Every structure is written in structure tokens, then in C-alpha cells.
Amino acid sequence: MVRQTLVRQTDAAGGRVAEGDRDRPTRTSNGSVVGNGTPLSLWDHHPGMSDRTAAVTRETAETDIEVTLDVDGDGDATVDTGVGFFDHMLHSFARHGLFDLTVRCDGDLEIDDHHTVEDVAITLGTAFDEALGERRAIERFADRKVPLDEAVAEVVVDVSGRPLFEFDGAFSQDRVGEMTSHMAGHFFRSLAMNAGLTLHASVTGENAHHEIEALFKGVARALDDATRVDERRSDVASTKGQL
């Protein structure tokens, strides 16, 4: 049985927040931006705007996970999954995406790393989905090409609400520390499925550490770009009227 708890506070332009414009900031000295860095023109479109945040807990017989996410953060992260290299990748993901992230996972590492990596991805993807809400005014599309020494990762993302993951590449070594290299691709598949992303990624290289880290950095940078708010928009970037 899976027990999952969501705590919503979103919008910037995710929707869903009200409660008396809970965190509506004040005008700065030059009159151009609000206290949380969001342009005032966007506040005019979305008067109920607040931070795009989410807190998700997920408990199964295999893992017990808590994730908090601030899409518009500073890149601060506190991570403890029990898998050192995976922790390193999540720190890198937060830093390069400028996401404030906390992840705590108590998993069945006596078996292997599979359930821990997969279930953290599921929980993090759910947090992104909740934090982005109705996805109003986001850029939606982005692509990044990120090198790390000999390795190069290419990422294309559409925050579409239609989950799909395509990966082209292979990892040069089977493991990096305590993390199975194959699980890097599985992480991004699970993230895409639960965050509602169309995500295409590829990597080349000679060192699995570099290959995986380039992927985490590339996805983080692309997600940062795609989830940025376009102040010219007051609705979603879709002719359907929803994402």
C-alpha cells in the first residue's frame, strides 16, 4: 500500500493559492518588483500569486520519503537518501536549477538502490506537479546542452502535462559509488511520469560519473528555464487552454 500526502501552497502562476493573498509581497523602493522577485506586472495578472512550493510524503513497504520543493529558490538543498552519489546528484540538481530542495529517504538499501532512487523520483515529480499547479504563464519549453569534461548531455523538456521520457545513450561503467548507473535513466523516467513532463535526454562520454552528473545538471537547467514565469502571459502556453 502506498500512502502519499501532499501539502500545497503554489502559484506564481500555478494557481490554487488564495487565503487572502497569503504571501503577497510589497513594492520595492524602485517600484518595479515585489518582495519575492516577481514582476508587479505579473501580480496584476495573478493577484493571488504566492510561492510555488510543495511538500510531499510517500510511504510504502520499501521506502519512507519526505520531499519539500520551492521552484523559485536559491539552490539550497538538504538531502539524505543513504546513497552518497545519489545525494550528490540531487544537490547538483537543486544548485543548477535554483530549486530549494529537501529530501529524506529511508529505503530498503539492504536489497539495492532501486526502490530508493525510483521512489525519490516519484515523490519529487509529484512535488513539481503540485508546485506548478495549473502551469499558467510558464515558458513551458526549454533545451540545454551541458558538458562535464568529456561527457555531454543534451536535454529537451516540455512542461506539457503529457508525460513521456526518451533516452539515448549508455553509461560507461555499471556503478558510481553505491548507485547503479542504469538508475539514472530510471530516475528521469519516473520524474517525467509524475511531474507531467515530456523529457528527451541523451548523453555521450567515457566516465559514468561525468555522464550522470551532466544529465542531472542539464535537466535541472532545462527545468529552471521551462518553469520560469513569462510576465507577458496571463494564461497557459497552449491553445487548449490548459496543460
C-alpha positions as CSV (number, residue, x, y, z in Angstrom):
1,M,0.0,0.0,0.0
2,V,1.2,3.5,-0.9
3,R,0.5,6.3,1.5
4,Q,1.1,9.8,0.0
5,T,0.4,13.2,1.4
6,L,0.5,16.5,-0.5
7,V,0.7,19.9,1.0
8,R,0.0,22.7,-1.5
9,Q,0.9,26.3,-1.4
10,T,1.5,27.1,-5.0
11,D,1.2,29.8,-7.6
12,A,3.4,32.0,-9.4
13,A,1.4,31.3,-11.7
14,G,0.4,27.9,-10.6
15,G,-3.0,28.8,-9.3
16,R,-4.6,27.1,-6.3
17,V,-3.4,29.6,-3.6
18,A,-5.9,32.0,-2.1
19,E,-6.2,32.5,1.6
20,G,-6.2,36.3,1.4
21,D,-3.3,36.6,-1.0
22,R,-1.3,34.8,1.8
23,D,2.2,36.0,0.9
24,R,1.6,39.0,-1.3
25,P,4.8,41.0,-1.1
26,T,5.2,44.7,-1.1
27,R,6.5,47.1,-3.8
28,T,10.3,47.7,-3.7
29,S,11.9,51.1,-3.5
30,N,12.1,51.5,-7.2
31,G,8.5,50.3,-7.7
32,S,9.5,47.6,-10.2
33,V,9.3,44.3,-8.4
34,V,7.7,42.7,-5.5
35,G,9.5,41.3,-2.4
36,N,9.9,37.8,-3.8
37,G,11.3,39.0,-7.1
38,T,8.2,38.5,-9.1
39,P,7.4,41.4,-11.5
40,L,4.5,43.6,-10.5
41,S,3.0,43.3,-13.9
42,L,2.6,39.6,-13.3
43,W,0.9,40.3,-10.0
44,D,-1.6,42.3,-11.9
45,H,-2.4,39.2,-14.0
46,H,-2.4,36.9,-10.9
47,P,-3.4,38.8,-7.8
48,G,-3.4,35.6,-5.7
49,M,0.2,34.7,-6.5
50,S,2.4,33.2,-3.9
51,D,5.5,31.0,-3.8
52,R,5.5,27.8,-6.0
53,T,6.1,25.3,-3.2
54,A,5.0,21.8,-2.3
55,A,5.7,19.2,0.4
56,V,5.1,15.6,-0.3
57,T,5.5,12.5,1.8
58,R,5.3,9.0,0.4
59,E,5.4,5.8,2.4
60,T,5.4,2.2,1.1
61,A,6.7,-1.1,2.4
62,E,10.0,-0.3,0.6
63,T,10.6,3.4,1.3
64,D,9.6,6.3,3.5
65,I,10.2,9.6,1.9
66,E,9.7,13.3,2.6
67,V,10.3,16.0,0.0
68,T,9.9,19.7,0.1
69,L,10.4,21.9,-3.0
70,D,10.5,25.6,-3.8
71,V,10.6,26.1,-7.6
72,D,11.7,29.7,-7.1
73,G,14.5,29.1,-4.7
74,D,18.2,29.8,-4.3
75,G,19.6,26.3,-5.0
76,D,19.8,25.3,-1.3
77,A,19.5,21.5,-0.6
78,T,19.4,19.2,2.3
79,V,19.5,15.6,1.1
80,D,19.8,12.2,2.9
81,T,18.9,9.1,0.9
82,G,21.6,6.8,2.1
83,V,23.1,6.6,-1.3
84,G,26.1,9.0,-1.4
85,F,26.4,9.6,-5.1
86,F,22.6,10.0,-5.5
87,D,22.7,12.6,-2.7
88,H,25.5,14.4,-4.7
89,M,23.3,14.4,-7.8
90,L,20.3,15.8,-6.0
91,H,22.4,18.5,-4.5
92,S,23.7,19.3,-8.0
93,F,20.1,19.2,-9.4
94,A,19.0,21.8,-6.8
95,R,22.0,24.0,-7.2
96,H,21.8,24.2,-11.0
97,G,18.0,24.5,-11.2
98,L,17.9,27.1,-8.4
99,F,15.4,24.9,-6.6
100,D,15.3,24.8,-2.8
101,L,15.0,21.1,-2.0
102,T,14.9,18.8,1.0
103,V,14.8,15.1,0.5
104,R,14.8,12.5,3.3
105,C,14.5,8.8,2.3
106,D,14.6,5.7,4.5
107,G,14.8,2.9,1.9
108,D,15.5,-0.8,1.7
109,L,19.1,-0.4,0.8
110,E,19.9,-3.8,2.2
111,I,18.4,-5.0,-1.1
112,D,19.8,-2.4,-3.5
113,D,19.3,1.2,-4.6
114,H,16.4,0.7,-7.0
115,H,13.5,1.5,-4.7
116,T,15.2,4.4,-3.1
117,V,16.1,6.1,-6.4
118,E,12.8,5.4,-8.1
119,D,10.6,6.4,-5.2
120,V,12.5,9.7,-4.6
121,A,11.9,10.5,-8.3
122,I,8.2,9.7,-8.0
123,T,7.9,11.9,-4.9
124,L,10.0,14.7,-6.4
125,G,8.0,14.6,-9.6
126,T,4.8,14.8,-7.6
127,A,6.1,17.8,-5.8
128,F,6.9,19.6,-9.1
129,D,3.5,18.8,-10.4
130,E,1.9,20.2,-7.3
131,A,4.1,23.3,-7.1
132,L,3.5,24.2,-10.7
133,G,-0.3,23.9,-10.3
134,E,-2.2,25.0,-13.4
135,R,1.1,26.0,-15.0
136,R,-0.2,29.4,-16.0
137,A,2.3,31.8,-17.6
138,I,5.3,29.4,-17.6
139,E,7.7,29.4,-20.5
140,R,6.9,25.7,-20.9
141,F,9.6,24.7,-23.4
142,A,13.4,24.6,-22.9
143,D,16.5,22.8,-24.0
144,R,20.1,22.6,-22.6
145,K,23.4,21.1,-23.7
146,V,25.7,20.6,-20.7
147,P,29.3,19.3,-20.8
148,L,31.3,17.8,-18.0
149,D,34.8,17.2,-19.2
150,E,34.5,14.5,-21.9
151,A,30.8,13.9,-21.3
152,V,28.0,15.9,-22.9
153,A,24.3,15.7,-22.1
154,E,21.5,17.2,-24.2
155,V,18.1,17.8,-22.7
156,V,14.8,19.0,-24.2
157,V,11.8,19.5,-22.0
158,D,8.1,20.4,-22.4
159,V,6.2,21.0,-19.2
160,S,3.2,19.7,-21.1
161,G,1.2,17.6,-18.6
162,R,1.7,14.7,-21.0
163,P,4.4,12.5,-19.5
164,L,6.9,10.9,-21.8
165,F,10.6,10.1,-21.5
166,E,13.0,9.2,-24.3
167,F,16.7,8.5,-23.6
168,D,19.6,7.9,-26.0
169,G,22.9,6.9,-24.6
170,A,24.7,4.4,-22.4
171,F,26.8,4.7,-19.2
172,S,30.4,3.7,-19.4
173,Q,30.5,2.0,-16.0
174,D,27.9,-0.1,-14.3
175,R,28.1,1.8,-11.0
176,V,29.2,5.0,-9.5
177,G,29.7,4.6,-5.8
178,E,26.6,2.9,-4.3
179,M,24.4,3.9,-7.2
180,T,23.7,1.7,-10.2
181,S,24.3,3.8,-13.3
182,H,21.1,2.4,-15.0
183,M,19.1,4.0,-12.3
184,A,19.9,7.5,-13.5
185,G,17.8,6.9,-16.6
186,H,15.1,5.3,-14.4
187,F,15.1,8.4,-12.1
188,F,14.4,10.7,-15.0
189,R,11.7,8.5,-16.4
190,S,9.9,8.4,-13.0
191,L,10.4,12.1,-12.6
192,A,8.9,12.8,-16.0
193,M,5.9,10.5,-15.5
194,N,5.0,12.1,-12.1
195,A,5.8,15.7,-13.0
196,G,3.9,15.6,-16.3
197,L,7.0,16.3,-18.4
198,T,7.8,15.4,-22.0
199,L,11.5,14.9,-21.5
200,H,14.1,13.9,-24.1
201,A,17.7,13.3,-23.0
202,S,20.9,11.9,-24.4
203,V,24.5,11.6,-23.2
204,T,27.9,10.6,-24.5
205,G,31.1,10.2,-22.7
206,E,33.7,7.9,-21.2
207,N,33.1,8.2,-17.4
208,A,29.7,7.3,-15.8
209,H,30.2,9.8,-13.0
210,H,30.5,12.6,-15.6
211,E,27.7,11.3,-17.8
212,I,25.2,11.1,-15.0
213,E,26.2,14.4,-13.5
214,A,25.9,16.1,-16.9
215,L,22.4,14.7,-17.2
216,F,21.3,15.9,-13.7
217,K,22.7,19.4,-14.5
218,G,21.2,19.5,-17.9
219,V,17.7,18.5,-16.7
220,A,17.9,21.0,-13.8
221,R,18.9,23.9,-16.1
222,A,16.2,23.0,-18.7
223,L,13.5,22.7,-16.0
224,D,14.6,26.0,-14.5
225,D,14.2,27.6,-17.9
226,A,10.9,25.9,-18.7
227,T,9.2,26.8,-15.4
228,R,10.1,30.4,-15.4
229,V,7.2,32.8,-15.5
230,D,6.7,34.8,-18.7
231,E,5.3,38.1,-17.4
232,R,3.7,38.8,-20.8
233,R,1.3,35.8,-20.2
234,S,-1.7,35.6,-18.0
235,D,-2.8,32.1,-19.2
236,V,-1.1,28.8,-20.2
237,A,1.1,28.5,-23.2
238,S,-1.4,26.2,-25.0
239,T,-4.2,26.6,-27.5
240,K,-6.1,24.0,-25.4
241,G,-6.3,26.5,-22.5
242,Q,-4.7,24.0,-20.1
243,L,-1.6,22.0,-19.5
